[in-house]
C-alpha cells in the first residue's frame, strides 16, 4: 500500500506537460552531429533498419504506381504511418543504449517496440487522422477553387491556397511528432502528454525547430531523389538525431525511465 501511495503522490506532483529547455539556433546542427556519431558507432543496426525502410518505401511506390489510385495510395501511406513509429522506436533504442554506454542489440529494439506498442498505436492513429484531414482539405480546395485552363492567375491562387493549407497540416504533424516518439521510447508516459509536450516545446523554440523541420524536409527529399536508396542512411540518421533533439529539449525527470 505504501508503494502505491508513493507512486500516486509522485504522479500527482508531476507537471501537466514535460518541461522544456530554451534552444539556440545551433541546436539542430548539434543533433545532426550526435546522430551521425551514432551511425558510425552502430553501422550494423543502422544498415538493418535502413534496409527495412528502403524496402517498405519501394513497395509503397511500386504498388501506388501499378494501381494508380489516390485512395489506395492514401491507404498505403496510412499503413506506413502505423509501421513507421515502431521502426523509429527501434532506432531510438540504439541511441538510448549508446548514450548509456551499452552495446545496442536488435532484440532490445524489438522488446522496446513491443512495450510501447500501445502508445505508438495512439501516435499512429493521430497521425493517420491528420493525413486523412489533410487529404480531405485538398479535395475541398480543389472543389471550391476550380481552375480554368489557361487562367494563370486562378492556377497561382489555387497553388497558394493549397500550399498554405498543406503547410498548416505539415506544421501540426511536425509539432506533435518531433520529440514525442523519443519521449515514449524513454519514459513511462502516455502519448497524449507526450504529444502536448512536443507541441509546447516547438511553440517555445520556434526558430530552431523551424530550422530542424527544414533540415528534415531537405534530407528526406534527397533520400527520395536517390530512388529511395538514400533513405536507408538518411532516415536512421534523422532518427538518431531526433533522439538527441529530445534529450536536449525535454526535461522528463518526473517520469520513470523505461527499463
N, C-alpha and C positions, 0 to 999 in steps of 0.2 A: 504493500500500500504506500509506503513512504517513497519508493522509487517512482510509482505512478504519480504521486503528488508532486515530487520534484520535477518530473518531466512536464507535468501540467503547468507548474509555475514558470519553468523555463520557456515554455511555449507562449504563455501569456505575456512575458516580458519582451518578446520579440517585436521589432517594429513591423508596421504593416507591409513595408517593402524592404528589400535589401538595400542598405546604404551604398552609395556610390562615391567614387573619387572624382576629383576635378582633373581632367586630362589636358595635356598640351598638344599642339599640332604635330609634334614628333612621335606621338604615341603609336599611330598606325605603322610607322616605319620600324619602331621597336618590335611591334608584334610580328611583322614580316621577318625581321632578322631572327627572332626567337623561334618562329615557326620553321624557318629554313634550317636552323640548328637542329631541330627535332628531326627533320627529314634526313639530315646527314647522320644523325645518331641511330636512327632506326630505318635503314633503307629497305630491309626485307618486308616489314609490315606495311611500309608506305607503298611498296610495289603491289602487295596483295590487295590492299584496299583500292589503290589506284586502278588496278586491273578490273576489279568489280565495277567501279564507277564507269570506266570506259565501255565495258560490255553492256551494262544497263543503258547507257546513253545511246550506244549504237543500235541496240534492239528497239528502243523507243523511236529513233529516227527512221529505221527501216520499216517498222510497222506503220508509222504515220505516212511515210512516202508511198507505200504499197496500197494502203487502204484509202488514203486521201480524204478522210472525213474529219472535219473540225471537232465534232462531238466526240469521236473516238480518240482523237489526239488529246482532248481535254481529259478524257477518262484515263488515258495512259499517263499523262503528266500528273494527274491526281494520285495514281498508283505509285509513281516515283516519289511523290511528296510523302507518302506513307512509309516508303522504304528508306529514303534519304536520311531521316533523323537517326535511325538505328546505325547506319553507316557512319554518320558523324559522331555518334556516341562512342563507337568503337575506336575512332581516331582520337577522340578526346582522351580515351583511356590510355592511349600510348603516351601522349604528352603528360598526363597526370602521373603515370609511373616514372617517366624520365625526370619529372620535377622532384619526385620523392627519392630519387637515387636508386630506383628499382629497374629491373630489366622487364620491359613490356612483353607480354605474351598474347597471342591471338585468343587463347582460351579466356584470358581475363577480359578481353574486349567483348566476347560473347556473353560472359557472365554478367558484366555490367549492362549490356544491352537488354538482357532478359530482365534484369532487376528494374530498369527504368522503362520497361515496355509500356506500361500503362500511361505514364506521364508523356512519353514520346508519342503515343497514340492521340492524346489530347492535343499536343502540339500539332501533329499532322492534320487532325481534324480541323483545327482553327485555320491552318494554312490552306487546307482544301476549300473551306468556306470562302476565304479571301479570294482564292483563284476563281471560284465559281461566280462570286460577285463581280470580280474584275471582268470576267468573260461576259456576264450579263450586261454590265455597264457598256462594254464595247458594242454589243448588239443594239442597245438602246441608242447610243450615239449614232450608229450607222443608220438606224431607222428614222431618227429625228433630224439628221443632217444629210439628206441625200445630195450627192454631188452630181452636177450636170456635166456631161462630157464636154471638155473644152473650157469649162469655167474654172480658171486657175485660182481665183480668189476664194471660191467656195471650197475648193480642194485644200487650200492652205488653211482655211478656218477649220475644216474637218480634222486635219492633222494636228493643229494646235490644241483643239479641244480634246482629242483623243490622247495626245501626249500628256496634257495636264491631268486628266483623269487617271491615266496609267501611272503617272509619277506619284499621285496620292496613294494608290494601292501599293506601289512598289515601296514607298517610304514606310507605309504601315507594316508591310511584311518584314522589311529590314528591322524596324524598331522593335517588333515583337521577338524576332529571332536572334538578333545579333549576339546577345550574351545569355539568353535564357536556356538554350540547349546545353552549353557547357556547365551552367549552374546546376541543372537537374542531374547531370552526369557526375557531379562532385558532391552535392549536398542532398540531404533528405528534405526536399521541399516540393510543394505542389506546383504544377505547371502554370496555374493562374497567377500565383505570386511571382513566379519566375518571369512570366511574360510582362506583367506590370512593372516589375523591377527593371527589365530590359528597356521598356519604353521610357521610364523615368531617367535611366542613365543616358539615353540618347537625347532626351529633351534638355538635360543639364550639361551636355557636352556636344552641342550641335556641330560646331566647325570640325573638330577631329573625327566625329562619327560620320559626317558628310564626306570627308576625305576617305575614310575607311570604306564607305559604301562605293565611292568612285573607283577605288583600287580593286574592290571585289568585281565590279562590273567589267573593268578593263581586262583583268586577268581571266575572267570567265569567257569574255569574247575571244581572247587569244586562244583559249582552250578549244572553243568551237571552231575557230578559223583553222586549226590544225587537224580537222576531221576527227575531233574528239580525242585524239591521241594525247594532246597536251593536257587534257583534263585529268589524266592518270597521275600527273605530277602536281598540277595546279590545285586541284580540289583537296588532296591531303595537306598540301602546304597551307592553304587557306584555313582548313580545319584546325591544324596545329596553331596557326596564328590566332584563330578565334579563341582557342583555349587561353592563350596568353592575354588576349584582349579582355576576356572575362576575369582573369586573375588580377589584372591591373585595375580594372574598372569597378568591380563589386567588392564589398566587404561582408561576406556571408558568415562571419564567425558565430553568429547567434543560432545558426542551423547546424545540426550534427553532420559530420562528413560521412559519406558512404564508405563502407568497408568492402 
